[in-house]
Amino acid sequence: MYDTRDGMRRSWLLAALLVLIALVAFMAPTVLGVPGGEDGQEQPKFRDVRTAIEALYLVKREFYKPVSVSKLLGAYLATGTVQGMLEALEDPYTRYMPPEDYEAMRQESSGVFGGIGILVGIRDDKITVISPLENTPAMRAGLLPGDHIAEIDGVSTEGMVLDRAVSMMKGEPGTEVVLVIERSYPPGRHEVKIIRDIIDAPATRSYMWDPEAGIGYIELRSFSEKAGPDIEAELKKLSAEGLRGLILDLRYNGGGLVNQAVQVASKFIPSGPAMHVQGRDGQRRTTHTVGSKLADVPVVVLVNEYTASASEIVAGAMQDTGVATIVGMPTFGKGLVQTLFTLSDGSGLAVTTQIYLTAGGRAITPENPIQPDVQVEPLTMEELEQLTAAKKSEAAQAGPVTAEDLLRIDPDLDPQFRKAVEILREKIDDEAEAVNVAA
């Protein structure tokens, strides 16, 4: 999850810069280069001393834990790169982005960009597909949630910073990118060629699933700048169609912008705390709801192991305030807030500045993710393939499971969706009975 700020510089930067230049001058004869170019060539060190000092200052001031300046300086002298310095923090979310990668990331947050159309994250220390976006080259090429991206255009992604991988997959529409993916089912490595396109990714998708019962469905795929406004529009549309109960699907939603998480939560929960953040000073700062609550109907929220960050804030807020029943599997457990800083050369720095807590004050960690109120196992890939094969064979379209099959499982086949409908029917019936008794 991202907050945003501009980088700040102070007079001590000049003094620190002079010290570091002196150290680099002393060390330079013994360290000539570092591996790391796309062609495997040695890359020059210490090209970004001023940027390193800016990053050092910001990390020292903003990182959510106390940091050792000497340890960071030692890491920079050993690696000669800003990213190498940051790795001393042992925090995969605090990272440096060169100008081109930083601009690409900012475009992605706006929801409109050129690329292949996937949400990616770090899982098991690998670049992993969270989900392909609907009607994009990635979905049409057959990428699936959980795929590990092992290579991009012949370059191994081992140890690669996430933003670099994203930047490499983006590019001019009409150009080709070649990925090598590792998949658990069926197991193996597969080469996938994808033609880039303009990606205008919708944050939401909705429809009235059962018009007679008034059960509506909203799928929220990401927390881009569109998330809050889109959720509001979808709720108003469904309400006009007679909404009496809602399924909010946060499965495969890897998070995004913190302000959008607050906006989305505010459409569902009563006025009050939407989330809390806590920095290294231990002080808790509360972010309250904004705007008005729009959903005054029973809600079931669907979550799974790919539900992370901003999605966990929303699910946690709705669980803590009692406005929703959470159904599915335990979430990913990423309770960290990254603040974005723009550095003087146009590059960017993402710094983990705070931990976040749900509206009720719960920390979200890998050891303590959001636990569903009703845990329902999903279909395995094998089960889904067997079930969908029968339907596909009727139309002579039998084949491997696609992203559309996985993300848009027929409600009749999706045990988590079926449980959500069952819970909503009970709640709607209970409300109707209460109204009748009161009358």
C-alpha positions, -999 to +999 in steps of 0.1 A: +000+000+000+013+034-009+011+068+006+026+097-014+050+126-005+077+146-022+113+141-010+127+166+014+163+178+016+181+194+045+214+212+049+230+182+064+228+165+030+258+186+018+279+176+047+269+139+044+275+141+006+311+154+012+318+126+037+305+099+013+324+113-016+355+111+004+348+076+014+340+066-022+372+082-034+391+062-008+374+029-017+370+033-055+404+019-065+395-014-049+360-018-062+355-013-099+320-026-108+290-047-099+271-073-119+236-063-129+231-051-164+205-069-186+234-082-207+253-094-176+280-068-179+297-052-150+281-019-141+299+011-128+296+018-091+289+051-073+272+068-102+245+080-078+262+094-047+239+123-043+209+101-047+223+077-022+226+105+003+190+116-003+178+081+002+199+077+033+184+108+048+148+098+040+153+062+053+169+075+085+140+099+091+111+079+078+117+041+081+093+025+106+122+010+126+154+026+139+182+023+114+220+023+116+235+050+093+269+032+095+253+000+083+237+017+054+269+035+044+288+002+047+262-015+024+266+014-001+303+012-001+301-026-006+277-025-034+280+009-049+243+012-056+213+027-038+193-005-040+223-024-025+223+001+004+186-004+010+189-042+011+207-037+044+173-029+059+161-065+051+127-051+041+116-061+005+092-032+003+117-004+008+132+000-026+148+024-051+132+031-085+152+047-113+133+075-131+119+053-158+107+027-134+093+053-110+073+070-139+060+036-149+048+029-114+030+062-112+013+055-145+001+021-131-014+038-101-035+060-124-050+028-139-040+036-175-007+024-189+009+005-217+018-031-210+004-066-208-023-063-181-013-081-149-011-074-112+022-088-098+037-091-064+064-109-044+055-144-033+080-169-020+107-143-031+096-146-067+079-122-091+044-137-091+012-130-110-016-120-086-041-118-114-043-109-151-067-081-158-099-087-177-097-084-215-060-077-216-031-094-235-020-112-203-054-129-199-056-138-236-021-153-234-032-176-206-013-162-176-028-174-143-028-162-107+002-179-089+024-181-120+060-172-112+077-151-138+112-166-141+124-146-171+115-114-190+130-112-225+157-136-215+167-119-183+163-139-151+141-123-124+160-139-096+166-111-070+150-085-093+132-056-077+095-057-084+094-023-100+121-033-125+101-063-135+070-042-140+090-017-161+104-044-183+070-058-191+056-024-200+064-008-233+051+005-266+018-010-278+024-035-305+058-046-292+065-081-280+076-093-246+086-129-239+080-143-205+091-176-190+067-187-163+068-215-137+035-231-129+026-256-102-002-272-122+005-285-146+041-283-134+069-269-155+083-239-173+065-223-202+075-196-226+047-171-233+049-144-260+027-114-254+020-083-276+017-052-254-013-030-256-027+001-239-041-011-206-070+009-192-078-013-162-112-009-146-111-011-109-145-028-106-170-050-122-205-055-110-239-070-119-272-080-102-266-117-097-301-125-085-326-097-094-355-114-078-337-117-044-319-084-048-284-100-045-257-079-062-220-086-069-191-062-071-156-074-079-129-049-068-096-058-086-072-031-075-069+001-054-059+024-082-071+060-082-104+048-097-113+025-068-133+048-046-153+066-073-159+033-091-172+016-060-195+045-053-209+044-089-214+006-087-233+008-054-256+035-067-263+015-099-271-017-079-292+002-054-313+016-082-318-020-094-332-031-060-301-041-041-309-061-009-277-079-003-241-076-017-211-098-024-179-077-024-152-098-040-116-090-029-100-122-040-068-117-060-067-080-051-031-072-041-038-037-028-027-002-039-033+033-027-041+039+010-064+068+004-085+046-019-087+019+008-102+045+031-126+058+004-138+023-003-142+013+034-161+046+040-189+034+016-196+005+039-188+012+075-202+038+100-185+071+105-154+067+126-120+050+123-113+034+090-078+023+099-048+033+121-011+037+113+018+034+137+053+046+131+085+038+149+076+063+176+048+039+187+022+066+184-011+055+168-026+078+142-062+073+132-076+078+097-114+084+098-140+076+071-146+102+044-179+110+028-211+090+035-219+054+040-238+041+009-243+004+015-270-003+041-277-039+032-261-072+043-227-077+028-204-107+024-168-101+015-148-128-003-111-131+004-082-155-003-045-158+001-039-132-026-060-106-008-034-081+005-026-047+018-053-022+010-078-051+005-070-063+041-077-028+055-111-028+038-120-064+049-107-057+084-127-025+088-159-042+076-152-072+099-144-050+130-175-029+126-197-059+120-211-047+087-200-077+067-193-115+070-159-124+057-159-157+037-130-176+020-094-182+031-069-163+054-054-133+036-018-126+027-009-105+058+009-074+045+004-048+072+030-023+060+025+012+045+050+024+019+055+062+014+067+073-021+093+100-023+104+118-054+142+124-055+159+153-071+169+133-102+134+122-109+139+087-094+117+074-066+121+059-032+094+037-016+100+035+022+081+014+047+071+041+071+044+026+092+025-005+101-012-003+097-039-017+119-075-024+111-103-001+123-105-022+155-067-019+161-055-053+148-021-056+132-020-075+100+010-098+095+018-131+078+014-147+112-019-128+118-037-123+085-074-114+083-092-146+093-125-153+075-156-156+097-165-186+075-136-205+060-143-221+027-117-240+007-115-230-030-115-255-058-081-269-066-068-264-101-074-301-107-110-299-095-117-268-115-102-283-147-124-315-143-156-295-136-150-270-164-139-297-189-174-312-188-190-279-197-164-270-223-167-304-240-204-297-246-192-269-269-161-288-281-139-263-263-123-286-237-088-275-227-067-263-198-080-240-172-078-203-182-076-172-162-112-165-170-121-199-156-102-192-124-113-156-118-148-160-132-157-194-118-193-202-125-212-195-093-226-230-094-191-243-092-175-218-068-179-230-032-169-196-018-194-178-039-222-203-031-215-199+006-218-161+002-251-164-015-264-188+012-254-163+040-270-134+022-303-153+016-305-160+053-298-124+062-323-111+037-349-135+050-342-126+086-346-089+079-378-095+060-392-115+089-382-088+114-400-062+093-431-084+093-430-090+130-426-053+136-456-045+114 
